[in-house]
Amino acid sequence: MVRLTRKGWNNVLIFAVMAIILLFQLADRRIQRNAPAEQILSLLPKDAVILTWKGPDYSIERIGNSWRVQPALKISSLQISSRLDYWLHQQWPKSPNQQFPEQGEVIRVWLAGHDQPLLLTLSRFQGDYYVRNWLGVWLQVTSEDYWKLKELVVEKNA
């Protein structure tokens, strides 16, 4: 049996803990290396509460449990809720190209707990549609989603 002093056992414990930390670091790096290259991201933070959504030609404001749209349109509060919920939870792939012209139309989104609005930028480039999310990352979106963000388009069967 190994006979160590108290100081010796402390050193053994320190090296054992360092070995475990090293093991966790190596495992984490291996997991990250095997992760898919294409990232799927959302427009807004997870579980965000939207207070106001100002698009290029419209504005949606939370009034209690319902919504007000400016300019006034024939759209129900339920349709607005489902549209905002879609934008909040939908995820799109990160664009492989992150260099776009800074021009584009801006959507300002005020969230509960934030003093300043988050900015989403809409851009079209070489026939494809892109939106810069709250992290500043360009996401490639479908043309349908692009136009839904740009204009408050309501489906006929909604």
C-alpha positions in Angstrom: 0.0 0.0 0.0 1.2 3.5 -0.8 1.9 5.7 2.2 1.6 9.4 1.5 1.5 12.4 3.7 -1.4 14.7 3.8 0.4 17.1 1.4 1.1 14.2 -1.0 -2.6 13.2 -1.1 -3.5 16.8 -1.8 -1.2 16.7 -4.8 -2.8 13.4 -6.0 -6.3 15.0 -5.8 -5.2 18.1 -7.6 -3.7 16.1 -10.5 -6.8 13.8 -10.6 -9.1 16.9 -10.9 -6.9 18.3 -13.6 -7.1 15.1 -15.5 -10.9 15.0 -15.3 -11.0 18.6 -16.6 -8.7 17.7 -19.5 -10.9 14.7 -20.3 -14.0 16.9 -20.4 -12.2 19.5 -22.6 -11.1 16.8 -25.1 -14.6 15.3 -25.2 -16.2 18.7 -25.9 -13.8 19.5 -28.7 -14.5 16.1 -30.3 -18.3 16.8 -30.1 -17.8 20.3 -31.6 -15.7 18.9 -34.4 -18.4 16.4 -35.3 -21.2 19.0 -35.2 -22.8 19.8 -38.6 -21.3 22.8 -40.4 -24.6 24.3 -41.3 -26.1 26.2 -38.4 -29.9 26.7 -38.0 -30.7 30.0 -36.2 -33.8 32.0 -35.3 -34.6 35.7 -35.9 -35.0 36.5 -32.2 -33.8 35.2 -28.8 -35.5 32.1 -27.5 -38.6 32.8 -25.3 -38.5 36.5 -26.1 -41.7 38.5 -25.5 -42.5 40.9 -28.4 -43.9 44.2 -27.4 -43.7 46.1 -30.7 -42.8 45.0 -34.2 -42.2 47.9 -36.7 -41.8 46.8 -40.3 -41.0 49.0 -43.2 -44.7 49.8 -43.9 -46.5 48.6 -40.8 -46.4 48.5 -37.0 -47.7 45.9 -34.6 -48.1 46.8 -30.9 -49.1 44.6 -28.0 -52.2 46.0 -26.2 -52.8 43.8 -23.2 -53.5 40.4 -24.6 -54.3 41.6 -28.1 -52.5 43.4 -30.9 -53.0 46.7 -32.7 -51.8 47.1 -36.3 -51.0 50.4 -38.0 -52.2 51.1 -40.6 -55.5 49.5 -39.7 -56.0 46.3 -41.7 -58.7 43.6 -41.6 -56.5 41.2 -39.6 -57.5 39.4 -36.4 -55.5 39.4 -33.3 -55.2 35.6 -33.6 -53.7 35.9 -37.1 -51.1 38.5 -35.8 -50.3 36.2 -32.8 -49.7 33.2 -35.0 -47.6 35.3 -37.4 -45.4 36.7 -34.6 -45.1 33.3 -33.0 -43.9 31.9 -36.3 -41.3 34.6 -36.6 -40.2 34.0 -33.0 -39.8 30.2 -33.3 -39.0 29.6 -37.0 -35.4 28.7 -37.7 -33.5 29.2 -40.9 -30.0 28.1 -42.1 -27.1 30.5 -41.7 -26.1 31.9 -45.0 -22.7 30.7 -46.2 -22.0 34.2 -47.5 -22.0 36.7 -44.6 -20.9 39.7 -46.7 -23.9 41.6 -48.0 -24.4 45.3 -48.8 -25.4 47.1 -45.7 -28.5 48.5 -47.5 -31.7 46.9 -46.9 -35.0 47.4 -45.0 -34.9 47.4 -41.3 -37.4 45.9 -38.9 -37.3 47.1 -35.3 -38.5 44.7 -32.6 -38.9 45.9 -29.0 -38.8 43.0 -26.5 -39.8 42.9 -22.9 -36.7 43.6 -20.7 -34.8 45.4 -23.5 -34.4 49.2 -23.6 -33.4 49.4 -27.3 -35.0 47.6 -30.2 -33.4 44.7 -31.9 -32.8 45.3 -35.6 -33.5 42.8 -38.3 -32.3 43.7 -41.8 -34.0 42.4 -44.9 -31.9 42.0 -48.1 -32.1 40.5 -51.5 -28.9 39.5 -53.2 -28.5 37.7 -56.5 -32.0 36.3 -56.5 -31.9 35.0 -53.0 -33.5 36.4 -49.8 -31.7 37.1 -46.5 -32.5 38.5 -43.1 -29.9 39.6 -40.5 -31.0 38.3 -37.2 -30.6 39.8 -33.7 -27.0 38.4 -33.4 -26.0 40.1 -36.7 -25.9 36.8 -38.6 -27.3 36.6 -42.1 -29.9 33.9 -42.5 -31.2 32.6 -45.8 -35.0 32.7 -45.9 -37.6 31.7 -48.5 -39.1 34.4 -50.7 -42.4 33.8 -49.0 -41.0 34.4 -45.5 -39.1 37.5 -46.9 -42.3 39.1 -48.2 -44.2 38.1 -45.0 -41.6 40.0 -43.0 -41.4 43.0 -45.4 -45.2 43.4 -45.7 -47.9 42.3 -43.4 -49.2 39.7 -45.9 -52.1 37.6 -44.6 -53.0 34.3 -46.1 -56.5 34.0 -47.5 -57.2 30.9 -45.6 -55.8 32.1 -42.2 
